[in-house]
């Protein structure tokens, strides 16, 4: 794929370093931006990635400046269905979550009350990731800058449900916003690309591990990392 300004994030990496799933057999998805102001396009399936040949045939035909990919190891009790596979789409944004909300759903019931009823009724799946996406999108619609919306949701959920794993990634094709919260995240930045991933996929020394409880903001002008409590 042509990636003058690219990203790729695996929502459950095959060898997760901080207590997540180790076999990503519950689905996968990819989303990309076709350009010309069009909304992002997605391909998602609720089958193991290695059993699905159609996307392997489709991928070489895709040209995009930004791609978000995710593989899934479903939390026990959450449905294995296509609509639960990320990335989720909310307007011009693609969203992915790597982790788990502890004591779901009771721990975040109060936070869910900030959502309009229509948002709750139209969530793509009854999962913690779908609620996180809805909360972020609701705050962006209300006028909160995207990076602050993501940071606010992560810290609010982290307080309501301690010990949750809350790595979020949000992109509109030009900006990448990602968080670390009790989970692994690495960044690979070059002259013409940025990659944000759960773990490095090779031994390139340019990979940088993001410290826990930090936010990554990557744009065409560079990559910034800051603490989530700042």
N, C-alpha and C positions, 0 to 999 in steps of 0.2 A: 504494500500500500504506500502511496505517496503521503509522507507525513512531515510537511515543513514545520508544523507545530503540533506535536503529537502527544498522546498519552495512552497508557494501557494500564489497567488495574485489575488484578485477579482477586475477586472478593474472598475466596478461600484458597490460598495457595496450597499446592500438594503437600508441602511439609511445613505446616504452620508452626511458628516459633513460640507462640504464647498461649497455648491451651485451646486452640480451635480445632476444627475438624481436620482429618488427615486424608480422607478419601472423598473427593468431590464428585459424588455420583448422583446428585439430586438435581442436576440441570445446569445450564449455562446460558449465557447471553452475550451479545455484542451490540453496541450502538455506535453510530457514526453520523457525521454531519455532511450532507451532500452538497452544501454550498448554496449560494444565491438566496440566502435568508430562509431557506426551507427548514421545517422542523426536523429534528434528528430522526433517523431511521433505526429500527431495532430488528434483531433476529434472536429469538429465545426458544429454548426447548427444555422440557422437564425430564430429559433422559441423560444418561452419562455422556459426556462430551465425546468419548472415544467410540461410542456406538452410532454416532450421527454423521453421515457422510455428506449430506446436502450442503452444510455450511463450508466444508472444505472445498467443495466445488465452486461455491459462490464467492468466497473470500478473494481470490485473485482478480475478480472483476471490480472490486471496490476501490475507489480513490477518495480519500478524505484527509483533511488536515488534522482531524482529531478522532480518536477511537477510544471507547470505554468497553472493556471486556470483563466478564465476571464468571466464575464457576462457583457452584453451590454445594455445601454440605448442610442440609436443613437441620435446624434445631429440633430436637425431639418434641413432638406435639404439633409442629407447624406443617402445613400441607405441602406435599410435593406435587405442585401444579405449575403449568406454564406461566400463569400470571404472577406467581410468587418469585419467578426468576428475574434477576436484575440483568441489565439496568432498567430502572423505572424511568418513565418520561413524564415531565411536568412542564408543559409549554416548550420553551426553547432549551430546557435543562435536561441533562441525563444525571441519574442519581444511583449510587451503589452504597451498600452497607456491609462491612465485614465485622461480624461479631454477634453479640447477643445481649438483650436486655434481661437482667436478672429479675425474677419474680414477675415475669410477664403473665397477664396484662395488669395485675392489680397495682404494681409499683408506679405505673405511668398513667393510671386512669384519670388523675387530677389534671395532668398535662394535656391529655386528650380533650378535656373540656374546652380548651381554647379554640378548637377547630369547629367550623360550621358543621351542622349536621350533614349537609350534602357532601362535605369532604369525607366524613367518616363512612357514609353510605356508598361512596364511590371509590374507596381505596381498592387497589388492584387485587389485594389478597389480605387475609386476616393474620398478618405477620408483624413482628416488631419493626422490620425494615420498612414496610409500607407505611407504618405510622410515623417513623422518623422522616420519611420523604414528605408526607403530608404536612408535618409540623414545619419543616424547612420551607416548603413551597408557600404555606400560609403566611409565614413571616416575610418572605420576599414580596408577596403580593401586597402586604400591608405597608411596604416601603422600606423595610430593613435591608441594607446592603447584603448581598449574598454571603460574603465571608462572615459577617456578623450574625446572620441568620443561622448558619451552620454552627458557629462557635456557641451561640446561645442555646441551641437545641442540645448540643453535646453536653454542655455544662449543666443545664437544667435536668436532663435525663440522668447524668452522672450523679447528681445530688439525690434525685428521687430513687434511683436504683443503683446503690453503690456496688462496685465490683463488676459492673457491666463492661462489655467490650464494645467500643463505639468508634470504630474507624469509618468515617463517612467520606465519600467522594462525590463532588458535584462539578459539572462542567457545562458550559454553553458553547464549547468549541473554540473559544478564545481564552477563557480563564479556567484554571484548574484550582479547586478548593478541596483540601483533604485534611483529615484530622487523625491523630493517634490518641487512643484512649485505651490503655491496657491491651494493646495489640501492636503488631509489627508494621512498619511502613518504611519504604526506601525511595529515594529519588535519584534519577540519572538525568543530568542536564548537560546538553551540548550546545553548540553554536546555533543549531536549527531545530532542536527538539527538546522536549521534556517528557520523561516517563515517570509515572508514579505507580509503584507496585507493592504488593504485600511483602514480597521478598525479592532480592536480586535473582535473575535467571541465569547469570553467568558470573565470571570472576573479574569483570571489569573493575579496576580500582576507582573509577569515577563514581560508583554507587555510594550514596551517603544515607546512613540510617537516620531517620527522624526520631528525635527523643520523644519519650512518652508525654502525653498531654500537651501536644503542640499542634499548631495549625500551619498548613502549607498553602501559600498563595502563589501560583505560577501564572505569569502573563508573558506576553511577547517581549517585555522589557526585563524579565528576570524572575528569579524564584526567591521568595521571602518565607522565613520560618519564624514563628513567634509562639510564646507560651499561650495556652488557652485561657489562663486566668489573668492575662494582661489586658 
